[in-house]
Amino acid sequence: MRTTTKYITIIIAGALFILLLQKTKMLPDVKDLFRSKPVLIANTPVLIKEIRELTQLITVTSFDEVVVDSVKPSTDMLNAITRMAINPLAPAKDRIVIVARGSVQAGTNLHYLSEADIHVDEDSVTIHLPQAEILEVIVNPSGFSTFTETGVWSPDAVNLVKAKAKRVMEYRAVQKNILQLAEKRSRLLMENFLLAAGFKKVTFN
C-alpha cells in the first residue's frame, strides 16, 4: 500500500513539474511538437550566394555549319604567274575557304547578380535577371576543314579565318532569336529553382 502511494505521489509531482515548465515557456507545448513549421527562407545575401554558385545558365545550344573565305595579295609570285597563265583574268591573290561545324551556347551569367537585383518579401521574391547573352561559341579542331586553298597561308592567318567563322556562327544564331529563347528558358529555370527553395511567388522585374 505504501509503495502504491509512493508511485502515485511521484507521478503527481512529475506532472506538476511539467506543467510548471510549460507555464514558464521552458518546455514546449505537446501540441507544438506536431504542428507544421513555417518555411524558413534564406535571407537575400545567402540567396544571392546560392544563385551565384550556379555560375551560368546555359539554356539554349544551337548547332550550325558555316563557310567562310579570305583573300590576300599573293606572296608566291611564281604561283601567281602560273595561275594567270592558266586564266589571264585571275587576280594575283591567294584565297582560302574554310568550313566550320560547331555550336553556339546562350544563357544567363548569374555572376552579375547583386543584392539590388533580388527583393524578398516573406514568401515572395522579385528578381532582376541579367539579360541573356552568348556564353560560348564552340568549334573543336576537328570541326574545321579546308575546302580550298591557293597560295601560302601562315598558321596565324588561318586562325584569323577560323575566328571569322566563329563570329559568323554567332551572328547567325542571334539572327535565329537564340537570345530571346534563352531569356525565356533562363526565367523558367530560375523560377523552378526559387520555388524549390521555398518561395510561393516569383516575379521577374
Stockholm file with secondary structure:
# STOCKHOLM 1.0

chainA/1-205         MRTTTKYITIIIAGALFILLLQKTKMLPDVKDLFRSKPVLIANTPVLIKEIRELTQLITVTSFDEVVVDSVKPSTDMLNAITRMAINPLAPAKDRIVIVARGSVQAGTNLHYLSEADIHVDEDSVTIHLPQAEILEVIVNPSGFSTFTETGVWSPDAVNLVKAKAKRVMEYRAVQKNILQLAEKRSRLLMENFLLAAGFKKVTFN
#=GR chainA/1-205 SS CHHHHHHHHHHHHHHHHHHHHHHTTSSCCHHHHTSCCCCCCCCHHHHHHHHHTTCEEEEEEEEEEEEEEEEEECSCHHHHHHHHHHCTTSCSEEEEEEEEEEEEEEEEEGGGCCGGGEEEETTEEEECCCCCEEEEEECCGGGEEEEEEESCCCHHHHHHHHHHHHHHHHHHHHHTTHHHHHHHHHHHHHHHHHHHTTCSEEEEC
#=GC SS_cons         CHHHHHHHHHHHHHHHHHHHHHHTTSSCCHHHHTSCCCCCCCCHHHHHHHHHTTCEEEEEEEEEEEEEEEEEECSCHHHHHHHHHHCTTSCSEEEEEEEEEEEEEEEEEGGGCCGGGEEEETTEEEECCCCCEEEEEECCGGGEEEEEEESCCCHHHHHHHHHHHHHHHHHHHHHTTHHHHHHHHHHHHHHHHHHHTTCSEEEEC
//
